[in-house]
């Protein structure tokens, strides 16, 4: 029988010990389960991300004594999935393994996403194309002559926005794009009331705001010279079944033949 050897490699040191953690104990975060073709359960610690192309995926599978918790077995518990544990463990040097001491938090399912040791994650330096090597930072003020352009924008919406009354009979409302950018629209109160009446009158509508991209705000941009238009959105007529359409075409052809005769 071969002797089980458990070794450690220090990756870094903290200046202060975490609060509530005693000396000589290990904090483990991972999955308590059986690996395929392995008769003894292990506590697996997986990597969530790589810090660079030189970084390696070194997932750890540690021998652990934990009699109070049933390890996940893929063959028997495939429906439930493994849990993610955060525990405190102590080293049993005579057995060459760790022993569970206590849970630091409630286990949860499913575990956080992790990286697997597959070919696409192997330690490979990314190749540089000739184009990337030839590229250099561009000094726009010295090397590139920029062309002036006018930024125009069109925004569409189909629900009535909340407005804020402003001085000089004007109103302001806000439209949030799918990207999260907020556009501030400032128009005359009279134009707003007319558009609002149409929005309420139509069973379904599409409104459009068009204008120039204005000054930036804390969450997006202002829309300068915005014009507001409202259109009724009519429901699409249902398509006729193929059989009905063919029957109508056959009747129309028969009628034409009679008139011609």
Buried (B, 14 or more C-beta within 10 A) or exposed (E): EEEEEEEEEEEEEEEEEEEEEEEEBBEBBBBBBBEEEEEEBBBBBBBEEEEEEEEEBEBEBBBBEBEEBEBBEEEEBEEEEBBBBBBBBBBBEEEEBBBBBEEBEEBEEEBEEBBEEEEEBEEEEEEEEEEEEEEEEEEEEEEEEEEEEEEEBEBEBEEEBEBEEEEEEBBBBBBBEEEEEEBBBBBEBEBBEEBBEBBEEBEEBBBBBBBBBBEEEEEBBBBBEBEBEBEEEEEEEEEEEEEEEEEEEEEEEEEEEEEEE
